[in-house]
Amino acid sequence: MKISLPTALTSALACMALIATGAMTTLTARAAEVPTDLIISEYVEGSSFNKAVEVFNGTDSAIDLSTYTLEVYFNGMATANTNIALAGS
């Protein structure tokens, strides 16, 4: 009989085995990266023309949105069909 373990559990057991045998002696943490620009954090698509985009500013300062445009591509087009100028900060 074969018992399948979830991938996360299998990985954890493999790491514990490496640590127990001394094969893995140091663990390093990745430094947190500070955001330098805006990101699109959410896209919501409803029926018909009900669509929304959430823009997240992870920086510690206000960003002038008038220097940004949102390019909309329909049906896999290679060029933007619509450009929406953003405003505010």
TIMI-2910 file (N, C-alpha, C, CB; in pm, 1 decimal, decimal comma, always signed):
<rs>
+----------+----------+----------+----------+----------+----------+----------+----------+----------+----------+----------+----------+------+
!      n_x !      n_y !      n_z !     ca_x !     ca_y !     ca_z !      c_x !      c_y !      c_z !     cb_x !     cb_y !     cb_z ! resn !
+----------+----------+----------+----------+----------+----------+----------+----------+----------+----------+----------+----------+------+
!    +84,0 !   -116,9 !     +0,0 !     +0,0 !     +0,0 !     +0,0 !    +88,6 !   +123,3 !     +0,0 !    -95,6 !     -0,3 !   +120,7 !  Met !
!    +60,0 !   +215,8 !    -90,0 !   +137,5 !   +339,5 !   -101,1 !    +57,9 !   +453,1 !    -38,8 !   +172,3 !   +371,4 !   -249,7 !  Lys !
!   +123,4 !   +529,8 !    +48,3 !    +59,2 !   +645,1 !   +111,6 !   +120,3 !   +770,3 !    +52,4 !    +75,8 !   +642,6 !   +267,4 !  Ile !
!    +37,1 !   +858,0 !     -2,8 !    +84,9 !   +983,4 !    -60,8 !    +72,9 !  +1094,9 !    +41,3 !     +6,3 !  +1018,7 !   -188,8 !  Ser !
!   +182,1 !  +1165,4 !    +60,4 !   +182,0 !  +1279,8 !   +151,2 !   +165,9 !  +1407,5 !    +71,4 !   +311,4 !  +1284,3 !   +235,2 !  Leu !
!   +100,7 !  +1509,1 !   +127,8 !    +93,7 !  +1637,9 !    +59,8 !   +234,3 !  +1691,5 !    +33,5 !    +12,1 !  +1739,0 !   +143,1 !  Pro !
!   +251,1 !  +1765,2 !    -75,5 !   +382,1 !  +1817,3 !   -115,2 !   +447,1 !  +1899,8 !     -4,8 !   +368,9 !  +1901,5 !   -240,7 !  Thr !
!   +370,7 !  +1985,0 !    +61,3 !   +427,7 !  +2070,0 !   +166,8 !   +483,4 !  +1985,6 !   +280,6 !   +321,6 !  +2167,5 !   +220,8 !  Ala !
!   +411,1 !  +1878,3 !   +318,2 !   +457,1 !  +1792,0 !   +425,8 !   +581,7 !  +1715,7 !   +383,1 !   +346,5 !  +1694,7 !   +467,8 !  Leu !
!   +583,2 !  +1666,0 !   +259,4 !   +699,7 !  +1594,9 !   +207,4 !   +821,7 !  +1686,0 !   +207,7 !   +672,5 !  +1542,4 !    +65,3 !  Thr !
!   +805,2 !  +1811,6 !   +163,5 !   +916,3 !  +1907,4 !   +162,0 !   +965,5 !  +1936,2 !   +303,0 !   +873,8 !  +2038,0 !    +93,8 !  Ser !
!   +874,2 !  +1951,1 !   +397,2 !   +911,5 !  +1978,9 !   +535,3 !   +989,0 !  +1862,2 !   +594,5 !   +787,3 !  +2008,3 !   +619,7 !  Ala !
!   +944,1 !  +1740,6 !   +566,4 !  +1014,3 !  +1622,6 !   +617,8 !  +1153,3 !  +1611,9 !   +556,9 !   +934,0 !  +1494,8 !   +588,9 !  Leu !
!  +1166,9 !  +1643,6 !   +427,3 !  +1296,9 !  +1638,9 !   +361,2 !  +1391,3 !  +1742,3 !   +422,8 !  +1281,6 !  +1663,6 !   +209,4 !  Ala !
!  +1341,2 !  +1862,1 !   +452,4 !  +1424,0 !  +1966,0 !   +515,2 !  +1467,4 !  +1923,6 !   +654,6 !  +1347,4 !  +2099,3 !   +522,3 !  Cys !
!  +1375,2 !  +1863,3 !   +730,5 !  +1410,4 !  +1818,7 !   +864,9 !  +1516,7 !  +1709,8 !   +858,2 !  +1285,9 !  +1767,6 !   +939,7 !  Met !
!  +1509,0 !  +1622,5 !   +759,5 !  +1607,4 !  +1516,0 !   +744,1 !  +1744,0 !  +1575,7 !   +710,9 !  +1563,6 !  +1416,5 !   +634,4 !  Ala !
!  +1746,8 !  +1678,3 !   +624,4 !  +1873,1 !  +1742,8 !   +589,9 !  +1934,7 !  +1811,8 !   +710,9 !  +1852,1 !  +1843,5 !   +477,1 !  Leu !
!  +1851,9 !  +1877,3 !   +790,9 !  +1902,1 !  +1946,4 !   +910,3 !  +1953,4 !  +1844,5 !  +1012,2 !  +1791,0 !  +2034,9 !   +973,5 !  Ile !
!  +1880,4 !  +1734,3 !  +1028,0 !  +1919,5 !  +1632,7 !  +1124,9 !  +2052,7 !  +1568,4 !  +1087,9 !  +1811,5 !  +1526,1 !  +1135,7 !  Ala !
!  +2081,0 !  +1554,3 !   +958,0 !  +2206,4 !  +1491,4 !   +917,0 !  +2320,6 !  +1591,3 !   +906,6 !  +2188,1 !  +1421,3 !   +784,4 !  Thr !
!  +2292,4 !  +1719,5 !   +924,2 !  +2396,5 !  +1821,3 !   +916,5 !  +2426,0 !  +1865,2 !   +774,5 !  +2522,1 !  +1770,5 !   +979,8 !  Gly !
!  +2350,6 !  +1814,9 !   +677,6 !  +2374,0 !  +1851,5 !   +538,2 !  +2331,8 !  +1995,2 !   +510,9 !  +2299,3 !  +1756,6 !   +445,3 !  Ala !
!  +2243,7 !  +2046,0 !   +591,8 !  +2194,9 !  +2182,6 !   +574,0 !  +2225,3 !  +2257,3 !   +702,1 !  +2041,1 !  +2186,5 !   +540,2 !  Met !
!  +2326,6 !  +2342,1 !   +699,2 !  +2371,0 !  +2404,8 !   +823,4 !  +2328,1 !  +2549,3 !   +839,2 !  +2518,2 !  +2397,4 !   +832,3 !  Thr !
!  +2300,0 !  +2618,5 !   +728,7 !  +2260,8 !  +2758,6 !   +742,3 !  +2132,0 !  +2785,3 !   +666,3 !  +2372,4 !  +2851,3 !   +692,0 !  Thr !
!  +2048,9 !  +2865,7 !   +724,5 !  +1927,0 !  +2912,0 !   +660,4 !  +1936,2 !  +3062,3 !   +648,1 !  +1800,0 !  +2869,3 !   +739,9 !  Leu !
!  +1906,2 !  +3115,2 !   +531,1 !  +1911,8 !  +3259,8 !   +513,0 !  +1773,6 !  +3312,8 !   +481,3 !  +2010,9 !  +3297,8 !   +401,8 !  Thr !
!  +1741,1 !  +3426,5 !   +537,5 !  +1613,7 !  +3491,1 !   +511,0 !  +1632,9 !  +3594,3 !   +400,5 !  +1556,7 !  +3557,0 !   +639,4 !  Ala !
!  +1536,5 !  +3602,8 !   +313,3 !  +1541,5 !  +3701,3 !   +206,7 !  +1495,6 !  +3836,2 !   +261,8 !  +1453,7 !  +3657,4 !    +86,1 !  Arg !
!  +1573,0 !  +3938,9 !   +235,5 !  +1538,2 !  +4072,7 !   +283,4 !  +1411,4 !  +4120,8 !   +213,6 !  +1654,8 !  +4172,3 !   +259,2 !  Ala !
!  +1327,2 !  +4188,7 !   +288,3 !  +1205,2 !  +4243,2 !   +230,9 !  +1239,8 !  +4355,2 !   +133,7 !  +1110,7 !  +4294,3 !   +341,5 !  Ala !
!  +1177,2 !  +4350,7 !    +17,6 !  +1201,7 !  +4454,5 !    -82,2 !  +1102,7 !  +4568,4 !    -62,7 !  +1190,9 !  +4397,1 !   -225,6 !  Glu !
!  +1150,9 !  +4690,1 !    -71,4 !  +1066,9 !  +4807,0 !    -55,5 !  +1008,4 !  +4842,9 !   -192,5 !  +1147,4 !  +4926,5 !     +5,4 !  Val !
!   +875,5 !  +4853,9 !   -201,9 !   +814,3 !  +4889,4 !   -330,1 !   +858,3 !  +5028,3 !   -375,9 !   +661,5 !  +4883,7 !   -319,6 !  Pro !
!   +879,2 !  +5043,9 !   -505,0 !   +920,3 !  +5173,0 !   -560,0 !   +818,3 !  +5229,7 !   -657,2 !  +1053,9 !  +5159,7 !   -629,0 !  Thr !
!   +710,7 !  +5156,3 !   -682,1 !   +612,3 !  +5201,6 !   -779,6 !   +475,8 !  +5142,5 !   -744,8 !   +654,5 !  +5161,8 !   -923,7 !  Asp !
!   +376,4 !  +5176,0 !   -822,7 !   +242,0 !  +5123,8 !   -804,7 !   +232,6 !  +4982,8 !   -861,3 !   +138,8 !  +5215,7 !   -871,4 !  Leu !
!   +138,7 !  +4904,8 !   -808,2 !   +108,8 !  +4775,0 !   -867,3 !    -42,3 !  +4761,0 !   -880,2 !   +168,5 !  +4658,9 !   -782,1 !  Ile !
!    -85,4 !  +4684,5 !   -977,5 !   -227,1 !  +4650,2 !   -988,0 !   -247,3 !  +4531,9 !   -894,4 !   -270,8 !  +4616,3 !  -1138,2 !  Ile !
!   -320,0 !  +4556,2 !   -786,1 !   -335,5 !  +4453,4 !   -683,7 !   -460,7 !  +4368,7 !   -703,3 !   -338,8 !  +4517,3 !   -547,6 !  Ser !
!   -555,7 !  +4418,0 !   -779,7 !   -677,1 !  +4339,5 !   -801,6 !   -744,9 !  +4382,8 !   -930,7 !   -774,0 !  +4354,3 !   -682,6 !  Glu !
!   -799,8 !  +4284,3 !  -1000,3 !   -880,3 !  +4309,3 !  -1119,3 !  -1010,2 !  +4234,3 !  -1099,7 !   -806,6 !  +4264,6 !  -1251,6 !  Tyr !
!  -1121,8 !  +4304,4 !  -1115,0 !  -1253,1 !  +4244,2 !  -1096,8 !  -1328,9 !  +4256,2 !  -1227,7 !  -1331,5 !  +4311,7 !   -979,9 !  Val !
!  -1382,7 !  +4143,8 !  -1273,5 !  -1459,2 !  +4145,1 !  -1397,6 !  -1597,7 !  +4090,6 !  -1369,4 !  -1388,6 !  +4062,7 !  -1508,7 !  Glu !
!  -1695,6 !  +4177,6 !  -1384,4 !  -1834,2 !  +4137,0 !  -1367,3 !  -1899,7 !  +4119,3 !  -1502,5 !  -1911,2 !  +4239,3 !  -1283,4 !  Gly !
!  -2028,2 !  +4124,9 !  -1504,7 !  -2100,3 !  +4109,2 !  -1630,7 !  -2099,2 !  +4239,7 !  -1709,5 !  -2244,9 !  +4063,6 !  -1604,9 !  Ser !
!  -2107,9 !  +4227,6 !  -1839,4 !  -2114,4 !  +4341,7 !  -1930,9 !  -1994,2 !  +4434,4 !  -1911,7 !  -2245,2 !  +4419,7 !  -1909,9 !  Ser !
!  -2019,5 !  +4561,4 !  -1878,2 !  -1911,9 !  +4659,0 !  -1863,4 !  -1871,6 !  +4681,3 !  -1717,5 !  -1953,6 !  +4790,4 !  -1925,0 !  Phe !
!  -1911,5 !  +4593,2 !  -1628,0 !  -1879,7 !  +4606,6 !  -1485,9 !  -1741,0 !  +4548,6 !  -1458,3 !  -1986,9 !  +4535,9 !  -1398,6 !  Asn !
!  -1640,5 !  +4633,4 !  -1464,5 !  -1503,3 !  +4592,0 !  -1442,0 !  -1435,0 !  +4695,4 !  -1352,4 !  -1427,1 !  +4575,3 !  -1576,8 !  Lys !
!  -1335,3 !  +4650,3 !  -1275,9 !  -1266,3 !  +4742,0 !  -1186,4 !  -1120,9 !  +4699,4 !  -1171,3 !  -1336,1 !  +4747,3 !  -1048,8 !  Ala !
!  -1034,3 !  +4798,2 !  -1145,8 !   -893,8 !  +4773,2 !  -1120,1 !   -858,6 !  +4843,8 !   -989,3 !   -803,4 !  +4822,7 !  -1239,2 !  Val !
!   -789,4 !  +4772,0 !   -901,6 !   -741,8 !  +4831,1 !   -777,3 !   -591,9 !  +4854,6 !   -791,1 !   -774,0 !  +4739,7 !   -654,1 !  Glu !
!   -549,5 !  +4978,4 !   -765,6 !   -408,2 !  +5014,0 !   -773,9 !   -356,3 !  +5032,5 !   -632,1 !   -386,3 !  +5143,6 !   -859,6 !  Val !
!   -244,7 !  +4967,3 !   -599,8 !   -187,7 !  +4972,5 !   -465,4 !    -58,2 !  +5052,8 !   -467,2 !   -162,5 !  +4830,0 !   -410,7 !  Phe !
!    -46,5 !  +5146,3 !   -374,0 !    +74,6 !  +5225,0 !   -355,9 !   +143,4 !  +5175,0 !   -228,9 !    +42,8 !  +5379,1 !   -347,4 !  Asn !
!   +247,6 !  +5094,0 !   -246,1 !   +318,9 !  +5039,8 !   -131,2 !   +435,1 !  +5125,8 !    -86,3 !   +368,3 !  +4903,5 !   -162,6 !  Gly !
!   +455,2 !  +5237,2 !   -153,4 !   +562,5 !  +5327,9 !   -113,9 !   +516,8 !  +5409,6 !     +6,2 !   +603,6 !  +5420,9 !   -231,6 !  Thr !
!   +606,2 !  +5481,3 !    +65,8 !   +571,0 !  +5564,2 !   +181,1 !   +538,3 !  +5707,5 !   +141,9 !   +683,9 !  +5563,8 !   +281,3 !  Asp !
!   +514,4 !  +5732,1 !    +13,0 !   +486,7 !  +5869,4 !    -29,6 !   +373,4 !  +5872,3 !   -132,1 !   +613,5 !  +5934,2 !    -88,5 !  Ser !
!   +316,2 !  +5990,6 !   -147,5 !   +210,2 !  +6008,3 !   -246,3 !   +271,0 !  +6001,5 !   -386,5 !   +135,5 !  +6143,6 !   -224,5 !  Ala !
!   +195,5 !  +5944,5 !   -479,8 !   +240,2 !  +5934,6 !   -618,8 !   +140,9 !  +6008,7 !   -706,1 !   +254,1 !  +5785,7 !   -664,2 !  Ile !
!   +192,0 !  +6094,1 !   -793,4 !   +109,0 !  +6170,5 !   -886,2 !    +58,6 !  +6077,3 !   -995,5 !   +188,3 !  +6289,8 !   -947,2 !  Asp !
!    -71,3 !  +6046,7 !   -993,3 !   -127,8 !  +5952,4 !  -1089,1 !   -141,7 !  +6009,4 !  -1230,0 !   -261,8 !  +5906,7 !  -1040,8 !  Leu !
!   -129,0 !  +6140,9 !  -1245,6 !   -144,6 !  +6199,7 !  -1379,0 !    -32,5 !  +6158,1 !  -1475,1 !   -148,8 !  +6351,6 !  -1368,2 !  Ser !
!    +73,2 !  +6098,0 !  -1422,5 !   +182,0 !  +6050,6 !  -1508,6 !   +160,6 !  +5905,4 !  -1552,7 !   +315,9 !  +6063,4 !  -1435,8 !  Thr !
!    +46,4 !  +5845,8 !  -1514,4 !    +16,3 !  +5706,8 !  -1546,4 !   -104,6 !  +5697,6 !  -1638,8 !     -8,6 !  +5626,5 !  -1418,3 !  Tyr !
!   -105,5 !  +5596,3 !  -1722,4 !   -224,0 !  +5561,0 !  -1800,8 !   -248,1 !  +5411,7 !  -1784,0 !   -206,7 !  +5598,9 !  -1952,5 !  Thr !
!   -372,6 !  +5373,3 !  -1791,7 !   -409,6 !  +5233,3 !  -1786,5 !   -442,2 !  +5191,4 !  -1929,4 !   -530,8 !  +5208,3 !  -1688,8 !  Leu !
!   -364,9 !  +5097,2 !  -1982,5 !   -386,2 !  +5049,5 !  -2119,0 !   -474,2 !  +4925,6 !  -2114,8 !   -251,0 !  +5018,9 !  -2189,7 !  Glu !
!   -579,8 !  +4926,1 !  -2195,5 !   -674,3 !  +4814,8 !  -2197,9 !   -660,4 !  +4741,8 !  -2331,2 !   -820,9 !  +4864,6 !  -2176,4 !  Val !
!   -636,9 !  +4611,2 !  -2323,1 !   -622,4 !  +4525,9 !  -2440,4 !   -742,4 !  +4431,6 !  -2446,0 !   -487,6 !  +4446,0 !  -2436,5 !  Tyr !
!   -813,1 !  +4430,0 !  -2557,3 !   -929,1 !  +4343,2 !  -2572,1 !   -896,2 !  +4222,2 !  -2658,0 !  -1045,9 !  +4420,4 !  -2632,6 !  Phe !
!   -947,3 !  +4108,1 !  -2617,4 !   -941,5 !  +3985,2 !  -2697,1 !   -802,5 !  +3951,0 !  -2748,9 !  -1034,5 !  +3996,8 !  -2812,8 !  Asn !
!   -701,3 !  +3966,7 !  -2666,5 !   -566,2 !  +3926,5 !  -2703,7 !   -497,3 !  +4014,3 !  -2806,2 !   -569,9 !  +3790,6 !  -2754,8 !  Gly !
!   -544,3 !  +4135,0 !  -2824,7 !   -482,1 !  +4226,4 !  -2920,6 !   -339,2 !  +4259,8 !  -2877,5 !   -565,7 !  +4355,7 !  -2934,5 !  Met !
!   -252,5 !  +4290,0 !  -2974,2 !   -113,5 !  +4324,3 !  -2945,4 !    -97,1 !  +4471,8 !  -2911,0 !    -25,4 !  +4289,1 !  -3063,8 !  Ala !
!   -193,3 !  +4553,5 !  -2946,2 !   -189,0 !  +4696,3 !  -2914,2 !   -310,5 !  +4731,4 !  -2828,6 !   -185,7 !  +4783,2 !  -3044,3 !  Thr !
!   -294,4 !  +4834,4 !  -2747,9 !   -400,6 !  +4876,6 !  -2658,0 !   -517,6 !  +4934,5 !  -2737,9 !   -347,6 !  +4980,2 !  -2556,7 !  Ala !
!   -637,6 !  +4893,9 !  -2702,1 !   -757,4 !  +4946,7 !  -2765,5 !   -805,7 !  +5074,3 !  -2697,3 !   -867,4 !  +4842,2 !  -2764,2 !  Asn !
!   -776,6 !  +5086,9 !  -2569,2 !   -820,9 !  +5202,4 !  -2491,5 !   -711,0 !  +5243,0 !  -2395,4 !   -951,8 !  +5171,5 !  -2414,8 !  Thr !
!   -688,9 !  +5372,4 !  -2383,1 !   -595,4 !  +5427,0 !  -2284,3 !   -674,6 !  +5516,2 !  -2189,6 !   -478,3 !  +5507,0 !  -2353,2 !  Asn !
!   -663,8 !  +5490,1 !  -2061,1 !   -735,4 !  +5568,0 !  -1960,4 !   -633,3 !  +5645,1 !  -1878,6 !   -823,2 !  +5476,5 !  -1869,0 !  Ile !
!   -642,1 !  +5777,4 !  -1884,9 !   -550,5 !  +5863,4 !  -1807,6 !   -596,8 !  +5861,7 !  -1661,6 !   -547,4 !  +6011,8 !  -1865,0 !  Ala !
!   -502,9 !  +5842,6 !  -1570,7 !   -535,7 !  +5844,5 !  -1428,2 !   -516,7 !  +5985,8 !  -1374,0 !   -447,9 !  +5743,1 !  -1349,3 !  Leu !
!   -582,1 !  +6014,2 !  -1262,5 !   -573,0 !  +6147,5 !  -1201,4 !   -570,4 !  +6131,8 !  -1050,2 !   -692,2 !  +6238,9 !  -1245,6 !  Ala !
!   -516,5 !  +6230,5 !   -983,0 !   -511,6 !  +6230,6 !   -836,2 !   -375,0 !  +6191,8 !   -785,0 !   -615,9 !  +6136,1 !   -779,3 !  Gly !
!   -368,7 !  +6167,5 !   -655,6 !   -243,1 !  +6124,1 !   -593,6 !   -272,7 !  +6033,2 !   -477,1 !   -159,1 !  +6244,7 !   -547,4 !  Ser !
+----------+----------+----------+----------+----------+----------+----------+----------+----------+----------+----------+----------+------+
</rs>
